[in-house]
Amino acid sequence: MIDHATISKIIDASEIIDVIQDFVSLKKRGVNYLGLCPFHNEKTPSFTVSPAKGIYKCFGCGRGGNSVNFVMEHEHLTYPEALKYLAKKYHIEVVEKERTQEEIQQQNERESMLVVLSYAQKYFEETLFHNDEGISIGLTYFKERGFRQEILKKFGVGYSPEQRDAFTKNALSAGYKLDFLTKTGMSIARENYKFDRFHGRVIFPIHSLSGQVIGFGGRILKTDAKAAKYLNSPETEVYHKSRALYGIYQAKSSIVSNNKCYLVEGYTDVLSLHQVGIENVVASSGTALTPDQIRLIKRFTPFITIIFDGDEAGLKASLRGIDLILEEGLNVQIVVLPDGEDPDSYSKKLSTTEFIEFIDKNSKDFIKFKTELLVKDAEKDPVKKANLIKDIVKSISVIPDGITRSVYLKECSSLLNSDEKILYFEMNKIRRKSNEQKYRNSGYREQLPPPVTPVQQQAETEIYSDTEAQEREIIRLLLQYGQKELFEVMGEDEEAKYISVDEFIISELNIDELILKNKLYQHILELYSSYLSKGISPDEKMFINHEEHQIRELSALLLAPTYNLSKIWKKHDNFIETEEMKLKEIIPETLYAFKNKKVIEATRELEINLKKAVNNNNLEEILAIQERIMNLNILKKELAKNLGDRTII
């Protein structure tokens, strides 16, 4: 357990902009910051961060919270894990009480796997630099490739001994369980023996965005026709190959500052470019590019430059990946290196300046690239040329932005000497067919609601009296303005005193013994009341940074910078004053609206009971219920007067 003093210290040190910018590219918009949401795929930024309040809110998917919430959501960490992550980031020492055996047994499986992977990385790195076999084989390999030690240590590369079970034996003797060694894919267990997945290979750790080791890639050094040259960790709870990019942790800051990401194929390509000073580079680790990997880059920049070697077969195979990048709305440029060169080899032949100049000079948009690549086969064959044009138009059709599509079509028309109108016709035909297919696959027809029946209409009418909107508004006003002065009253000593917002709200609810139906809202109300009873003046940050996840999330949602006012306030015209200036009207009106709904609910419940009493010929109960309904109707009229003779929905 982490003590409360340390938790407060961590939260105070965690500047939310600083934390989120490790993962998301943010741009200043007034007093807040805006970016693409990392929790869902979006093309228009709706992810807002408020440094003043220390919260984030996505108005697209609804996610929100403080810096701890963000790390928990983004990295799939528990609350203590997220606190430790932030403590490490801000160099805060975390002192925990010793765990009991029961707590150790209940340790989160994911956390245990990350611990094993971290141990494995340290083991491989230690072996590379301080073990005779590691030095003579692994380190020699890297030195022959021209890699300096600081680059190797920057990426945490290592070496796994040739002995088939060296790592597994070492890990077991260090106290790590075989169960987690196999679940992480580090060890393979058979009935009679256990052995290392990566034995006899140089090792490249794969990091998450936050820098945790989530998997490995291993390259074999000896010639073995039966063994794969490169071997990756299997899919696990913490490692999903399609969502990971090699080098993203080391590259993210440089990608943001340069507003560009270079995409290469292999591990050593990334290391080589870092070594010459180009740090905004990631690799797809030899696998086909996936939408999740593209979206990972999109968080930091809309500009991707793919660096290919001169292998024509490989270039043609890469065209599908380019279409995926276009479909995600990114701008893609392609650079083809000279024959026989890859980023690793070519970066060693040129200076950093020369290499960057080569990339800038030889970068092509995807139309020029695709045309030059395929036109040789189609020049003298009209049918092949027609297919080439269709292929390029199909790529253009997936681009989400209409203006960009138009620009590319014009370029395609010019390059291939084709009628622009015909290209537009072809593109619209492709898009229409694609949209029809998406419509069919979505099952939208099946999701359409059936015609409304009288029973459903009655159910919808019953929803009318639900108090969710009012309860939500009460809690928002309480959290946002609780300590503000609301009304001036004369005390017994005839001195002017003020009733604060929180005092007024809580007393009004207590006088009428009203409970909020939403359990979370009621929990926050009781928590707020308990603070007041202890002489503590609650502020919004106490709830934004609360240890309970639901309270943090709801507080961030309600206090978000551009929180939309409820329907209650949309009815007001000429809303010139700020909300804070109108609290004397807003808060009583919200409470009256809430009470009005409660009266409607109570009345309807009594009317149902009245029907039952009539059916049972229970005269005494009929008279009692009628009297209660009459009293509620009187109260309803009084509330209507307070509401200006209107019922708030």
N, C-alpha and C positions, 0 to 999 in steps of 0.2 A: 504493500500500500504506500502511496505517496502522500505525505502530510499536506494539510491545507495551506500552510505557509509557502511551501515549495510550489504548489499548484498556482497560487496567486502570483508568485514571482514569475512563473513561466508564462501565464496569461498576460501579465503586465508587459513582459518583454516581447511578446509575439505581435509585432506590427503586422496587421492583416494584409496590407499591400505587399510587404516584404515576403510574407509566407506564400501568398497566392501567386505572386509573380514568378516563383520557382516553377510553376506548372502552367500558368496561363499568361498570354500576352495581354496586358491591360493598357488602355489609353485614357488619359484624363478627360473627363467631361464635367466641367464646372467643379463642384467640390467633391464629386465622386469619380470612380473609375469604371470603365466599361470594357467588356471582352466577350469572346465566344465561350459559352458554357462548356466546361469539361465533362459534364455529367450526361449530356445528350447532344445529338448531332444537330447543329443549327447553322444557318448561313448568315443570319442577321443577329448581331450581338444583343443579348438580353440579360447578360450576367453582370450585375452591378455590385460594386464594392464601395462601402462607406468607411473611409479611414476614421472619421469622427466618431462613429458609433462602434467601429470595430466589427462590422458584420458584412456578409455577402448575401445576395439574393438573386436567384435566377427567375425572371418573370416568364420564362418559357416552360420549365419543368417544375418550378416551385421549390427547388432545393434552397436552403438557406441556413445560416448559422454563423458562428464565430470562427476564429482561426483553428481552434481544436476540432470543431465540427468538420471543417474543410479537409483537414488532414485525415480524419477518420473516414469520411466519405470517399475521398479520392484514392487513398492508399489502402482502404479496407482494413483499417486498424481498430483495435479496441480503444476505449477512452484512455487507459493507462499507457498504451503503446503510443498513441498520438502525443500525449504529454511528454513522453520520453524522447520522441522524435524532435519536438520543439525545444526541449531542454538541451539536446545535443546541438541543435542549430544555433542556440544562443549561449552555449557554453555554461549552462546552469547545472550544478551538481545535483543529482537526484539520490537521496538517501532513502532506502526502503527498509521496512522491517523484514526480518528473515522469514521466508515463506515456510509454512508448515508442509508436512508431507502431503496432506490432503490438497492444499493449494497447488503444489507441484503437479500432482496427478490430474488436477482440473485445468492445467495450463492449456491455453488455446492451441489447437493443433496447427493452425497456420503459423502462429508465433514460433512454435517448436520447429517447424520446417525452415523458417527463416534463420533461426539460430544455427541449425545444422548447416545450411548453405553458407552462412557467414564463417563458420568454423572451417568448412571445406576450402573456401577462398583463401583464408589465412594459411591453411596447411599447404595448398598448392604453391602459394607465393613463397612461403618459407622454403619449400623444397627446391624451387627454381634458383633461389639466391644463396642457399646455405647447405644444400645437400650435394655431395660429389656427383651423383648421377644427374641431378638437376642442372648443375653448373656445366658439366661436360657435354650434355646433350641438349637440354632445353635452352640454357642461356647462350650457348654457342650458336644455336639455330637463330636466335634473335639478333645476336651480334653480327652474324653473317648477312642478315637481312638489313643491317644498318640501323637497328633500333637502339636508342639510348636508354639507360636504366631509368631515368626520370619519367619517360613515357610509359615504360612497362609498369612502373609503380603507380603512375597516375590511373591506369586502367586495371591495376591489380592482377595482371596476368601471372600465370604460374606454370607448374609442371607436375604431372602425375606419373609416379615411377612405373617402370616396366613390370615390376612384380604385380601379379594380377589382383592381389588382395591387400596391398600395402596400405591404402587409404582406409579401407573398411576395418582392418585390424587396429589401426591407429585410432580411429573414431570410437570403436567399441571400447578400447582400453581407456579412452578419455571420458567414458561414461555416456556416450550418445547411444540411443536405442536403435536397434536394427530396424524397427518398424518405421522410424522417421528417415533412416538412411535409404530405405527402399522407396518410401513415399515421395521423397525428393528426387529419386532417380539416380542418386549417387552410387548406390550399391544394388547389385542384382543377386537375389537369393534363390538358390536351387535347393533341392531336398538335402543333398549331401555337402554342399559347399556354397560359399559366398565370394563374390568378386567385385572389383571396381568397374564401373561403366567406362571410365575415361583412362584406364591404365595405359601408359606408354604414349601419352599425348601432351602437347603444350596446351594450356588451358586459358580460355578467354571468359572471364566472368561477365554475365549479362545483368545489368542493374535496372531497377525500376526508376521512375522519375525522381523518387526521393532518395535514391542512392543505395537501396537495399539490394543485396544479391538475390536474384530470383531464379537463376539458372546458369548453365555453362555451355560453352562451345569448346570442343576439343579437336585439335589437328594432329593426325598421326604423322610421325617423322620417318618411320622406316617404310620400305616398299613392301606392301602386302596387298596382293590382288583381291583377297577375300574381305579385307577391312575397308570401311568407308574412309575417305580422306578426311572429311569433317563429320563430327558427331555432335548433336545437340542434346540437351536435357529433354526428357519426355514431357508431355503435357502433365502438369500437376495443379494442385490447388493454388499455387502461387505463380506458376509460370505458364503463360499461354503464348505460344510462338507467334500466333497471328496478331497479337496485341503488343508485342515487344519490338523495340528497335535497338540494335546495338549502338551504344555510345550516346543515347539520348540524355542520360543524366549528365555526362560531361559536356554536352553540346548545347543544352537548352538556353543558357544565358547568352552564349554567342549567337545563337539563332535569333533570339529576340533583338539583340543589339545590332545585328547585321540585316535583320528582316529578310533572311534568306536561309534556306537549308539545302546543303549538298547531300544527295543520296547516292551511296556507292553500294557495292555488292558484299564485300568481305570484311572480316575483322581487321586484317592487316592494312587494308585500304584506309580505314578510319584512323588507325595508329599513325600511319605514314603522313596523312594530312595534318593531324595534330602536331606532329613533329616539325613540320615546316610552317606552323603557325596558323593553319586553317582549322578552326575548332568547331565551326557550325556545320558539322558533318555527321551523318548517321548511316548505318547499314541495315539492309533487310536480312542480313545473315544468310544469304544464299537462297532464300525462299521467295516464292512469288509474292509480290506486294499485295497487301490486303487493305480493305477499307478502314479497318481499325488502326492500322499503322499510319495510313494517310491522315486520319483524323487526329492522331497523336501529334503529327507535325503541324497540322492546321491550328492547333492550340497556340502555337508560337509564331507562325508566319503563314501568309497565303502564297509564298513564293518558293517553289522547289526547282532545283537544277539537278537533273540526273546525269551522272558521269558514267559513261559506258566505255568498255574497251572496244576494240575494233572487230570483234567476232560477229559476223553478219547473222549467223544462226541465232546467237544470243540476243541480238538487237531485235530481230523479228519476234522472238518469243516474249520480248518485253512490252510489245505494243498494247497488250491487254492491261498491263499495269498503268500505262499512260492514260488509257480511257477511264480507269478508276479514279485517277487523280483529277481529271477534268470533271468527272461526275460529282466530285466533292466540292467543286467550285474553286479549285486552286489554279494558280498560274504556273505552268510547267515549261521549263526550258530543258533542252537535251544537248549534251556535249559528247562527241565521240572522239576518243583518244586515238592516236596513230596506231596502225596495225602492230600487234604484238605487245602493246603497252596496256597496263592497268594503272589505276590511281597510285598504287603502292610503288610500282617501278618508275612511272613517269615523274612523280613528285620528287624522286631522288635525283633525277637528271636535270631538273630545272630549279632555279631559285624560287622562293615563295612568290616574288613579284612576277616572274616569268610564267609561273604556273597559273596564277590568277589572271594574268593578261591573256593566256591561251584560252582559259575558260570563257572569259568575257568576249573574246574575239570570235570564238567558235560556237557559242551558244545559239541554238536555233529553236524556234517555236515548233510545236509538234507537227504542224502542217508541212513546213519545209522539211523537217526530219523524215516524216512518213513518206512524203512525195519522193525525196531523193533516195530513200531506202527501197521503195517499191517500183519506182517508175522505170528502172532499167528493164524489168521483166515485162513491162506493159507498153513500152514505146511503139512497137511495131504491131501490136495486137489490139485492135479496137475493143474487143470484148474484155480483155484484161484491163485496159484503160478505164472502161466503164465500171468495172468492178472495183478498181482502185478509187475512183471518184466516190462510188457508193460507200466504200470503206471509210474514207476520210469524212464524208458527210455524216456517216453514222457516229463517228467520234465527236464531231461538232454537236450533234443532236443531244448528247448527254450533258452538255454544259448548261448549268442552271440559269445563268444570266443571259437574257435575251440580247442585250447590246453586244456582249462578248461573242455570242453565236453569230451575230450579224457581221462583225468585223472579220471573224475567221472565214465566213462564207465568201466574203468579198475577196479575201486573200486566196482562197481555194480557187475561186473563179479565175483569178488572174494567173495563178501558177499553172493551172491545168487547161487554160484557154477554154473554159466552159461557161455557158450562159448562167448568169447568177439567178435568174428567175427559176430556171429548171432545178438548180441546187436547192433553192428555197422550197420548191414543191416537194422534192425528194426528202428534205429534212423534215418538213411538216408531216409527211406521210409516215416517216419513221417514228416521230414523236407521238403522233396520234395512235399508232399501233402499240407503242410501248405503254402509253397511258391506259389504253383499253385492256392490255394484259395485266397491268398493275391493278386496275379496277376489278377484273375478274378474280385475280389471286387474293385480293384483300377480303373477299367475302362480304363486301359492303352491302349487297342486296340482302344477304341473310341477316345482317345486323340492323336493318331498318325496322323500327318498331311497328307493331301491328296497329290497326285503327283503334282510336281511343274508345273504350267502352264506358258506359255510365259508372261502372264500379271504379274504373281507373280515374274518371273525372272526380269521383268522390274522394279517392285517395289523394289526388293532387290538391283538392280543397283542404284536406286535413293537414297537408304539408304547410299550408298558408300560415298556420299559427305557430310553426316551429320557431324556437327562440335562438337558433344558432347564430344568425347575423347579429342580433343584439348582444348576445353573450360575448361574441368575438370582439365587438366594438367596445364593450365595457372593459374587457381585459386590455385591449390596445390603449384606451384612454388612461387606464390605471397605470400601465407600465410607462407610457410616454410622458404623462403630465402629473403623476401621482403627488409630487411634492410642491406643485404650483399652488399659489393662493387662489381660491375660488370666490368665496363670499366673505364680506366683512360683517361681523356681528358685534353686539355690545355685550361685554362680560358682566358678571355680577358686580364687579368693582367699577362699572360704567366706563371701562376702558375698551377701546376698539380692538377686536381680535379677528383673526382670519381662520376660516375653515378651509383646509386644503382639499384638493381634488380627491385624494385617497380617503380622507376622513368622511367626506360627503358620500362617496360611492359606497363605502363599506357600511356606514351607518344606515343609509337608505335600504340596503339589502337586508341588514340585520333587523331593522324595525319591522319589516314585513315578513321576516323569516323566509327569505327567498334563497333557494339553492340553484346554482347553475347546472343545467342538465348535462352539459359537456364535462366529463370527469376531469379532463386536463385543465380546463378553464377554472373549475372549482378548486382544483389542487393549487393552482397559481394564486387564486384569491385567498385561500387559507394560508398559504405560505407567506403572502404579503402581509396578511393580518398578524401572523405570528411574529414577523419582524417588527411591526409597529408595537405589539404588546411587550416586546423586549427592549423597547427604546431605540431600535435601529431604524434609521431613515433609508428605506430601500431606494436604489436608483436602477435605471434600466440595465446597467452593466452587470448588476448582481444576477439578473435573469439571463442576459445574453451569455454570461460565462458560468452559468449554473452547472453543477456536476451531472444533473439529469439531462440526458440527450433530448428528450421531447420538449423540455422547457427551453433549452437553448435554441432548438430549431423553431419553435413557435414564436419565441421572442424576436428572433431575427426576421421571421416572416412578417410579424406585425409592425416591427420598427424599421423595416427596410426603407431606403431613401425615398422611393416613389410609391409608397403604399397607396393603393387605390381606396378612396373613401367609399363607404358603404352607400347603398341606395338612399339611406336616410338623408345624406347631405347633398346628393345629386339633385334633390328636389328644390334646393335653394338657388335662386337666381342672383346675379350680381354678387358673386362670392369674392368680394374685394379684400376683406380683412383676412389675415392669416387664421388658421384653425385655432391657434393659441389665444388669439384675441376674442374668439367667439365661444370660449369654453363655458361661460356662464349660461349660454343658450344650449350648446351642444350636449353637455353632460346631463343636465336634467332631462332634456328631450330624449336622450338615449335610454335613460332609466325609466321614463314614463312609457316609452315604446316597449321596453322589455316587460314592464308590469302589465301593459295592455295585452301583450301576447299571452302572458301567464293567465290573465283573466279569461281570455278567449278559450284557452285550453281547459281551464277549470270548468267553465260554463258548458263546454261540449261534453266533458266527462260527466257532469251532473245531468245533462239532457239524456245521455245514454242510460244512466242509472234511473232516471225518472221513467223512461219507457219500461224498464224492467219492473219498477215498482208498480206501474199501472197494470202491466200484464199479470202481476201477482196479487192485484187488488189490495196492496199494502197502503192503506189510507194515511197512517201515521208517517211512514217514510215519504209518501208523496208530498205531504204538507211541509215536511222538513226540507226536502230537496227544493221545493218551489220557493221557500223562504230564502234559502242560500242563493238560488239563481237570481232572485230579486235583489238581494244585497250586492251580488256581483255586477248586475246591470247598473246599479247606482254608482258603484266604484268605476265601472267602465265609462259612464258619462263624465265623471269627475276627471278621469284620465284624458278623455277626449278634449275637455276644456283646456287642460294643461298642454295638450298636443296641438292646440289651435283647431279643434273640431276636425281632426283628420286621424285616420288610423295609419300607423307606420307599418310598412311591410318589410 
